[in-house]
Amino acid sequence: MLKYIIYFSESEVLNIPTLKLNDYEPKEIVKIFREWSEQTQDEFAKNLNRKARSIQHYEGGTRQITLSTILKIAKLYDIEIIARKK
């Protein structure tokens, strides 16, 4: 499984997959995290103890994902979230 580090600001030093969260909407971030996990919405939902419909709502932007759910995804899929002040 690949490991990812997520940065809130760009990192030119690291040669690993990174994502500047400031450039994305929450719905896009959820979809990217799911795609990194290489899972369908249904599989992703089951691993988060959610219904597939919840993932559809998150990715469609009709429901806002909470920070606690984003952190749960990060822990589950070994994604590191780092906030860095400019």
KELUM-552618 format. One record per residue (C-alpha): residue number from 1; residue in three letters; chain; x, y, z. Coordinates in Angstrom, 2 decimals, padded with zeros to 5 digits. Layout:
KELUM-552618
i = NUM	aa = ALA	ch = A	px = X	py = Y	pz = Z
...
END
This chain:
KELUM-552618
i = 1	aa = MET	ch = A	px = 000.00	py = 000.00	pz = 000.00
i = 2	aa = LEU	ch = A	px = 001.28	py = 003.46	pz = -000.89
i = 3	aa = LYS	ch = A	px = 001.75	py = 006.03	pz = 001.82
i = 4	aa = TYR	ch = A	px = 000.76	py = 009.62	pz = 001.23
i = 5	aa = ILE	ch = A	px = 001.55	py = 012.87	pz = 002.95
i = 6	aa = ILE	ch = A	px = -001.02	py = 015.62	pz = 002.58
i = 7	aa = TYR	ch = A	px = 000.20	py = 019.19	pz = 002.84
i = 8	aa = PHE	ch = A	px = -001.82	py = 022.36	pz = 003.27
i = 9	aa = SER	ch = A	px = 000.90	py = 024.19	pz = 001.37
i = 10	aa = GLU	ch = A	px = 003.08	py = 023.03	pz = -001.48
i = 11	aa = SER	ch = A	px = 006.21	py = 021.00	pz = -000.92
i = 12	aa = GLU	ch = A	px = 008.80	py = 020.98	pz = -003.67
i = 13	aa = VAL	ch = A	px = 011.34	py = 019.11	pz = -001.56
i = 14	aa = LEU	ch = A	px = 009.43	py = 015.86	pz = -001.20
i = 15	aa = ASN	ch = A	px = 009.11	py = 013.49	pz = -004.11
i = 16	aa = ILE	ch = A	px = 005.97	py = 011.75	pz = -002.86
i = 17	aa = PRO	ch = A	px = 002.32	py = 012.11	pz = -003.83
i = 18	aa = THR	ch = A	px = 001.06	py = 015.30	pz = -002.21
i = 19	aa = LEU	ch = A	px = -002.12	py = 017.29	pz = -002.28
i = 20	aa = LYS	ch = A	px = -002.50	py = 020.96	pz = -001.37
i = 21	aa = LEU	ch = A	px = -005.90	py = 020.83	pz = 000.33
i = 22	aa = ASN	ch = A	px = -006.44	py = 024.58	pz = -000.03
i = 23	aa = ASP	ch = A	px = -006.89	py = 024.05	pz = -003.77
i = 24	aa = TYR	ch = A	px = -009.79	py = 021.58	pz = -003.41
i = 25	aa = GLU	ch = A	px = -013.38	py = 021.44	pz = -002.23
i = 26	aa = PRO	ch = A	px = -014.19	py = 018.92	pz = 000.52
i = 27	aa = LYS	ch = A	px = -016.12	py = 016.78	pz = -001.98
i = 28	aa = GLU	ch = A	px = -013.02	py = 016.54	pz = -004.18
i = 29	aa = ILE	ch = A	px = -010.81	py = 015.60	pz = -001.23
i = 30	aa = VAL	ch = A	px = -013.10	py = 012.72	pz = -000.27
i = 31	aa = LYS	ch = A	px = -013.06	py = 011.40	pz = -003.83
i = 32	aa = ILE	ch = A	px = -009.26	py = 011.68	pz = -004.05
i = 33	aa = PHE	ch = A	px = -008.82	py = 009.84	pz = -000.74
i = 34	aa = ARG	ch = A	px = -011.21	py = 007.11	pz = -001.93
i = 35	aa = GLU	ch = A	px = -009.42	py = 006.79	pz = -005.25
i = 36	aa = TRP	ch = A	px = -006.06	py = 006.56	pz = -003.44
i = 37	aa = SER	ch = A	px = -007.53	py = 003.66	pz = -001.47
i = 38	aa = GLU	ch = A	px = -008.44	py = 002.01	pz = -004.81
i = 39	aa = GLN	ch = A	px = -011.94	py = 001.23	pz = -003.56
i = 40	aa = THR	ch = A	px = -015.44	py = 001.69	pz = -004.83
i = 41	aa = GLN	ch = A	px = -017.81	py = 003.97	pz = -002.94
i = 42	aa = ASP	ch = A	px = -019.45	py = 000.89	pz = -001.43
i = 43	aa = GLU	ch = A	px = -016.17	py = -000.64	pz = -000.24
i = 44	aa = PHE	ch = A	px = -014.95	py = 002.70	pz = 001.09
i = 45	aa = ALA	ch = A	px = -018.22	py = 003.22	pz = 002.97
i = 46	aa = LYS	ch = A	px = -018.09	py = -000.21	pz = 004.58
i = 47	aa = ASN	ch = A	px = -014.56	py = 000.39	pz = 005.88
i = 48	aa = LEU	ch = A	px = -015.76	py = 003.68	pz = 007.43
i = 49	aa = ASN	ch = A	px = -018.90	py = 002.09	pz = 008.88
i = 50	aa = ARG	ch = A	px = -021.00	py = 004.31	pz = 006.64
i = 51	aa = LYS	ch = A	px = -023.54	py = 003.63	pz = 003.91
i = 52	aa = ALA	ch = A	px = -022.51	py = 004.01	pz = 000.28
i = 53	aa = ARG	ch = A	px = -025.11	py = 006.78	pz = 000.02
i = 54	aa = SER	ch = A	px = -023.11	py = 008.83	pz = 002.55
i = 55	aa = ILE	ch = A	px = -020.02	py = 008.63	pz = 000.36
i = 56	aa = GLN	ch = A	px = -022.12	py = 009.61	pz = -002.65
i = 57	aa = HIS	ch = A	px = -023.38	py = 012.65	pz = -000.74
i = 58	aa = TYR	ch = A	px = -019.84	py = 013.61	pz = 000.36
i = 59	aa = GLU	ch = A	px = -018.48	py = 013.31	pz = -003.17
i = 60	aa = GLY	ch = A	px = -021.51	py = 015.05	pz = -004.66
i = 61	aa = GLY	ch = A	px = -021.22	py = 017.95	pz = -002.25
i = 62	aa = THR	ch = A	px = -024.74	py = 017.57	pz = -000.87
i = 63	aa = ARG	ch = A	px = -023.39	py = 016.68	pz = 002.58
i = 64	aa = GLN	ch = A	px = -020.31	py = 018.15	pz = 004.25
i = 65	aa = ILE	ch = A	px = -017.78	py = 015.69	pz = 005.60
i = 66	aa = THR	ch = A	px = -016.61	py = 016.38	pz = 009.14
i = 67	aa = LEU	ch = A	px = -013.01	py = 016.84	pz = 010.16
i = 68	aa = SER	ch = A	px = -013.32	py = 013.80	pz = 012.42
i = 69	aa = THR	ch = A	px = -014.32	py = 011.66	pz = 009.41
i = 70	aa = ILE	ch = A	px = -011.40	py = 013.01	pz = 007.37
i = 71	aa = LEU	ch = A	px = -009.07	py = 012.12	pz = 010.24
i = 72	aa = LYS	ch = A	px = -010.62	py = 008.66	pz = 010.45
i = 73	aa = ILE	ch = A	px = -009.97	py = 008.16	pz = 006.73
i = 74	aa = ALA	ch = A	px = -006.39	py = 009.38	pz = 007.17
i = 75	aa = LYS	ch = A	px = -005.72	py = 006.92	pz = 009.99
i = 76	aa = LEU	ch = A	px = -007.41	py = 004.03	pz = 008.21
i = 77	aa = TYR	ch = A	px = -005.49	py = 004.52	pz = 004.95
i = 78	aa = ASP	ch = A	px = -002.15	py = 005.68	pz = 006.37
i = 79	aa = ILE	ch = A	px = -002.49	py = 009.23	pz = 005.03
i = 80	aa = GLU	ch = A	px = -000.51	py = 011.84	pz = 006.92
i = 81	aa = ILE	ch = A	px = -002.11	py = 015.29	pz = 007.26
i = 82	aa = ILE	ch = A	px = 000.27	py = 018.12	pz = 008.05
i = 83	aa = ALA	ch = A	px = -000.79	py = 021.74	pz = 008.53
i = 84	aa = ARG	ch = A	px = 001.96	py = 024.27	pz = 007.93
i = 85	aa = LYS	ch = A	px = 001.78	py = 028.00	pz = 008.43
i = 86	aa = LYS	ch = A	px = 003.13	py = 030.10	pz = 005.58
END
